[in-house]
Amino acid sequence: MVKLFSDFKLGEVELKNRIVMSPMCMYLCEKEDGIATQEHIIHYGARAAGQVKMIIVKATAVTPRGRISLRDLGLWSDEQVPAMQQLVEAITGQGCVAAIQLNHAGRKAKVEEPGLAPSALAFNEEYPAPQEMTEQQIQGAVQEFRAAAQRAAKAGFQVIEIHGAHGYLVNQFLSPLTNQRSDGYGGSRVKRQRFLWEVLEAVRGVWSAPIILRISAEEYAAQGNHPQDYLELVRELKEWGVALLDCSSGAVVPAKIEPYPGYQVSYAEYFRQQTGIATGAVGLITSPLHAQEVVANERADLVLLGRELLRNPNWPIYAAKELQTEIMVPDQYRRGWL
Ligand SMILES: Cc1cc2nc3c(=O)[nH]c(=O)nc-3n(C[C@H](O)[C@H](O)[C@H](O)COP(=O)(O)O)c2cc1C
């Protein structure tokens, strides 16, 4: 039986348990410079000390115009690298793998200029209509992902996650709901995938460590993508150096979702079974037994926790107690767990 507290090899990177911190925007930058702060170090350092064994740092913008908010982290400039290096050290110093999610928000950017998107369709009334990207702008965005990946390597990150979910730019190209282009980047499913392949190729050119791809496996709209629409793409991901598929859903178009515990686990299970790719399950997994169930029944290889880790940075230590597993507790906290 695969246990929650067992090693996992993500490419060449070793994780000492299967518990991962899901990327979560914290809007903690003090200025609009995208530079990591002391608060980021405290926030992520505490979770690393709490024995999560991989942290995926929040959606980090590859360009100022691709920020979800003005207080997002960024990797669009070399000036952002030294603070990121310190953040990486705070994470890895606790024996935790440091991963970073690279993102371009596309039409969901909340910045001064209108967002860039495959088609000039606004997400809803709260967002201005975006500008339809020219081929040159598309190539520019690909190069921005590449340059950000290079900076992530300089900062010492061990894993990159490409944000292909939640209706941000990569997802906007993938979805027929948001991509109505008729050139080489839209129309057929294959053409809608071209931007993602170009991003992966560009990142791969400067990054030799593992890549994770996060997708919205289900868009909760009849004409949108459903898990089976991703099957061919996922089958090819390994060849493109993607070590793990992180299976999320939604946020592509406004749609009502009624989440329940493990509501996205079936997507991780589906792609794992159908293609053999390693997967991460996320979404309302809050109890140790539930997390154990997901890995033990081989529905997913890793379990990502979001909100539960906001409530309880030490969740993995509590989980180990509940699952009667001995784990390392940092010396300075040991007496609290006797
Ligand atoms: C405050 C907050 C910020 C989030 N920011 C991101 C993000 O930057 N990137 C991302 O892919 N998902 C983001 N998410 C989604 C989480 O990563 C996760 O997929 C979702 O919360 C479901 O998991 P949970 O039920 O364990 O919280 C965010 C969620 C929350 C609550």
The ligand as an SDF file (V2000), in Angstrom:
LIG
                    3D

 31 33  0  0  0  0  0  0  0  0999 V2000
   -6.3430   32.2860   -1.0810 C   0  0  0  0  0  0  0  0  0  0  0  0
   -6.2150   31.3750   -2.2660 C   0  0  0  0  0  0  0  0  0  0  0  0
   -5.3480   31.7030   -3.2960 C   0  0  0  0  0  0  0  0  0  0  0  0
   -5.1730   30.8460   -4.3920 C   0  0  0  0  0  0  0  0  0  0  0  0
   -4.2430   31.1510   -5.3550 N   0  0  0  0  0  0  0  0  0  0  0  0
   -3.9460   30.2290   -6.3020 C   0  0  0  0  0  0  0  0  0  0  0  0
   -2.8310   30.4080   -7.1690 C   0  0  0  0  0  0  0  0  0  0  0  0
   -2.0430   31.3430   -7.0400 O   0  0  0  0  0  0  0  0  0  0  0  0
   -2.6380   29.4720   -8.1340 N   0  0  0  0  0  0  0  0  0  0  0  0
   -3.4460   28.3710   -8.2520 C   0  0  0  0  0  0  0  0  0  0  0  0
   -3.2370   27.5540   -9.1570 O   0  0  0  0  0  0  0  0  0  0  0  0
   -4.4780   28.1620   -7.4160 N   0  0  0  0  0  0  0  0  0  0  0  0
   -4.7210   29.0370   -6.4290 C   0  0  0  0  0  0  0  0  0  0  0  0
   -5.7090   28.7660   -5.5300 N   0  0  0  0  0  0  0  0  0  0  0  0
   -6.3810   27.4540   -5.5650 C   0  0  0  0  0  0  0  0  0  0  0  0
   -5.6680   26.4630   -4.6170 C   0  0  0  0  0  0  0  0  0  0  0  0
   -4.3540   26.1870   -5.0690 O   0  0  0  0  0  0  0  0  0  0  0  0
   -6.4320   25.1210   -4.5190 C   0  0  0  0  0  0  0  0  0  0  0  0
   -6.4020   24.5020   -5.7780 O   0  0  0  0  0  0  0  0  0  0  0  0
   -7.8770   25.3230   -4.0630 C   0  0  0  0  0  0  0  0  0  0  0  0
   -7.9430   26.1990   -2.9610 O   0  0  0  0  0  0  0  0  0  0  0  0
   -8.5240   23.9880   -3.6760 C   0  0  0  0  0  0  0  0  0  0  0  0
   -7.7930   23.3470   -2.6710 O   0  0  0  0  0  0  0  0  0  0  0  0
   -8.2160   23.4420   -1.0940 P   0  0  0  0  0  0  0  0  0  0  0  0
   -9.6390   22.9900   -0.9980 O   0  0  0  0  0  0  0  0  0  0  0  0
   -7.2550   22.4980   -0.4050 O   0  0  0  0  0  0  0  0  0  0  0  0
   -8.0510   24.8440   -0.6570 O   0  0  0  0  0  0  0  0  0  0  0  0
   -5.9180   29.6320   -4.4530 C   0  0  0  0  0  0  0  0  0  0  0  0
   -6.8180   29.3360   -3.4320 C   0  0  0  0  0  0  0  0  0  0  0  0
   -6.9560   30.1630   -2.3340 C   0  0  0  0  0  0  0  0  0  0  0  0
   -7.8980   29.7610   -1.2230 C   0  0  0  0  0  0  0  0  0  0  0  0
  1  2  1  0
  2  3  1  0
  2 30  2  0
  3  4  2  0
  4  5  1  0
  4 28  1  0
  5  6  2  0
  6  7  1  0
  6 13  1  0
  7  8  2  0
  7  9  1  0
  9 10  1  0
 10 11  2  0
 10 12  1  0
 12 13  2  0
 13 14  1  0
 14 15  1  0
 14 28  1  0
 15 16  1  0
 16 17  1  0
 16 18  1  0
 18 19  1  0
 18 20  1  0
 20 21  1  0
 20 22  1  0
 22 23  1  0
 23 24  1  0
 24 25  2  0
 24 26  1  0
 24 27  1  0
 28 29  2  0
 29 30  1  0
 30 31  1  0
M  END
$$$$
